[in-house]
Amino acid sequence: MIITFLEMSVSVNQSKESMDISNQINRQNKTAIITGSGRGIGKETAIQLAEHVANVVVCSRTQNEIDSVVKEIENANNNQVNLLGSRCDVSVSSDVNSLVQSAVDKFGSETIEILVINAGVAFDKKLLDTTEVEWDRTINTNLKGAFFFTKAILPHMIKNRSGVILNVNSGAGKAGFSDLSSYCASKFGLAGLAESLALEVESYDIRVLTIFLGKVATKMWQDYDYSYYEKNKNKMLSPQKVATKIVEMIFDTKNYKNGDSVELYYP
Ligand SMILES: NC(=O)c1ccc[n+]([C@@H]2O[C@H](COP(=O)([O-])OP(=O)(O)OC[C@H]3O[C@@H](n4cnc5c(N)ncnc54)[C@H](OP(=O)(O)O)[C@@H]3O)[C@@H](O)[C@H]2O)c1
């Protein structure tokens, strides 16, 4: 089932619903791993998830950004959240396996509950100008990284017969865009991976969810087209708003079932 959030009236109802849901949730002894959580959407998702779960794993390739998110979460929660901040390149299977093992060792396999597959890169290039290195970086981060993380996490979720894997996708995972062929290929692939996985985990009470996003005001857009970003950042989605929707999808088991997706294109 695909749920679209384009109309104002729906958004108002949804935000009221989000508040109701968040009031019902106490911090649970669960572990949430958010890939690419050093900045942007991943960072805001880690910060908001830390209000609901006991253990949060912050990871990306940039240590100072990881340290700063960990500090921010510690300060905002009076050190009530257990944190693991660690470098992890999602395109390197040994990095992914060792991060998941560290989370299991620190928090326990039985707590492994939430995986947000968010790390991503994009290159603004025509196909003819795209180098093999850029193609590989895009596919290996946005798609192979999702494969590595899912494969490392899934045995714990299957054993627990519980878990949520939420994939951060894009409108570019539903339609082609000029100068974005490698990114579109990776995000279409991610959509296929999520749909297939949802069928495979049906009998284990694991939910695989996807959020398809429009333009979000993050560094990805600054790097992609700085002058467009500067002119239009106030008309873009904020990473905070995206994170709020992600958290709602994770905890609202009644409205977001295994295999569901949301399209959030406008602020
Ligand atoms: N911004 C948008 O308009 C938009 C729209 C639709 C979908 N999305 C999706 O949203 C997700 C987050 O993007 P964002 O906008 O928040 O971008 P961002 O601000 O650039 O953040 C991307 C995060 O991913 C991390 N990352 C990149 N490559 C990685 C790798 N190989 N291993 C581990 N971490 C890696 C980055 O950290 P390091 O570089 O330090 O590793 C950073 O923490 C992406 O999947 C993107 O495709 C974004």
Ligand as a Chemical Component Dictionary entry (heavy atoms), coordinates in Angstrom:
data_LIG
# 
_chem_comp.id                   LIG 
_chem_comp.type                 NON-POLYMER 
_chem_comp.pdbx_formal_charge   0 
_chem_comp.three_letter_code    LIG 
# 
loop_
_chem_comp_atom.comp_id 
_chem_comp_atom.atom_id 
_chem_comp_atom.alt_atom_id 
_chem_comp_atom.type_symbol 
_chem_comp_atom.charge 
_chem_comp_atom.model_Cartn_x 
_chem_comp_atom.model_Cartn_y 
_chem_comp_atom.model_Cartn_z 
_chem_comp_atom.pdbx_ordinal 
LIG N1  N1  N 0  18.339 15.971 0.549  1  
LIG C1  C1  C 0  17.393 15.599 -0.283 2  
LIG O1  O1  O 0  16.794 16.424 -1.016 3  
LIG C2  C2  C 0  16.971 14.134 -0.360 4  
LIG C3  C3  C 0  15.835 13.837 -1.135 5  
LIG C4  C4  C 0  15.429 12.505 -1.212 6  
LIG C5  C5  C 0  16.135 11.520 -0.551 7  
LIG N2  N2  N 1  17.239 11.842 0.172  8  
LIG C6  C6  C 0  17.986 10.755 0.816  9  
LIG O2  O2  O 0  18.129 11.023 2.197  10 
LIG C7  C7  C 0  19.292 10.358 2.692  11 
LIG C8  C8  C 0  20.071 11.313 3.572  12 
LIG O3  O3  O 0  20.511 12.409 2.783  13 
LIG P1  P1  P 0  20.706 13.895 3.365  14 
LIG O4  O4  O 0  19.920 14.785 2.494  15 
LIG O5  O5  O -1 20.500 13.923 4.817  16 
LIG O6  O6  O 0  22.245 14.116 2.981  17 
LIG P2  P2  P 0  23.528 14.567 3.840  18 
LIG O7  O7  O 0  23.197 15.708 4.709  19 
LIG O8  O8  O 0  24.624 14.700 2.849  20 
LIG O9  O9  O 0  23.800 13.302 4.784  21 
LIG C9  C9  C 0  24.199 12.075 4.248  22 
LIG C10 C10 C 0  24.738 11.207 5.364  23 
LIG O10 O10 O 0  25.144 9.957  4.788  24 
LIG C11 C11 C 0  26.490 9.706  5.182  25 
LIG N3  N3  N 0  27.183 8.871  4.195  26 
LIG C12 C12 C 0  27.427 9.124  2.895  27 
LIG N4  N4  N 0  28.116 8.109  2.350  28 
LIG C13 C13 C 0  28.329 7.200  3.333  29 
LIG C14 C14 C 0  28.994 5.955  3.408  30 
LIG N5  N5  N 0  29.596 5.407  2.336  31 
LIG N6  N6  N 0  28.995 5.290  4.582  32 
LIG C15 C15 C 0  28.391 5.826  5.669  33 
LIG N7  N7  N 0  27.749 6.998  5.678  34 
LIG C16 C16 C 0  27.733 7.688  4.509  35 
LIG C17 C17 C 0  27.107 11.084 5.338  36 
LIG O11 O11 O 0  28.257 11.080 6.170  37 
LIG P3  P3  P 0  29.760 10.919 5.642  38 
LIG O12 O12 O 0  29.867 11.595 4.313  39 
LIG O13 O13 O 0  30.551 11.559 6.724  40 
LIG O14 O14 O 0  29.981 9.457  5.563  41 
LIG C18 C18 C 0  25.963 11.821 6.022  42 
LIG O15 O15 O 0  25.979 11.571 7.417  43 
LIG C19 C19 C 0  20.044 9.849  1.466  44 
LIG O16 O16 O 0  19.804 8.466  1.295  45 
LIG C20 C20 C 0  19.410 10.630 0.319  46 
LIG O17 O17 O 0  19.487 9.920  -0.902 47 
LIG C21 C21 C 0  17.673 13.130 0.294  48 
# 
loop_
_chem_comp_bond.comp_id 
_chem_comp_bond.atom_id_1 
_chem_comp_bond.atom_id_2 
_chem_comp_bond.value_order 
_chem_comp_bond.pdbx_ordinal 
LIG N1  C1  SING 1  
LIG C1  O1  DOUB 2  
LIG C1  C2  SING 3  
LIG C2  C3  SING 4  
LIG C2  C21 DOUB 5  
LIG C3  C4  DOUB 6  
LIG C4  C5  SING 7  
LIG C5  N2  DOUB 8  
LIG N2  C6  SING 9  
LIG N2  C21 SING 10 
LIG C6  O2  SING 11 
LIG C6  C20 SING 12 
LIG O2  C7  SING 13 
LIG C7  C8  SING 14 
LIG C7  C19 SING 15 
LIG C8  O3  SING 16 
LIG O3  P1  SING 17 
LIG P1  O4  DOUB 18 
LIG P1  O5  SING 19 
LIG P1  O6  SING 20 
LIG O6  P2  SING 21 
LIG P2  O7  DOUB 22 
LIG P2  O8  SING 23 
LIG P2  O9  SING 24 
LIG O9  C9  SING 25 
LIG C9  C10 SING 26 
LIG C10 O10 SING 27 
LIG C10 C18 SING 28 
LIG O10 C11 SING 29 
LIG C11 N3  SING 30 
LIG C11 C17 SING 31 
LIG N3  C12 SING 32 
LIG N3  C16 SING 33 
LIG C12 N4  DOUB 34 
LIG N4  C13 SING 35 
LIG C13 C14 SING 36 
LIG C13 C16 DOUB 37 
LIG C14 N5  SING 38 
LIG C14 N6  DOUB 39 
LIG N6  C15 SING 40 
LIG C15 N7  DOUB 41 
LIG N7  C16 SING 42 
LIG C17 O11 SING 43 
LIG C17 C18 SING 44 
LIG O11 P3  SING 45 
LIG P3  O12 DOUB 46 
LIG P3  O13 SING 47 
LIG P3  O14 SING 48 
LIG C18 O15 SING 49 
LIG C19 O16 SING 50 
LIG C19 C20 SING 51 
LIG C20 O17 SING 52 
# 
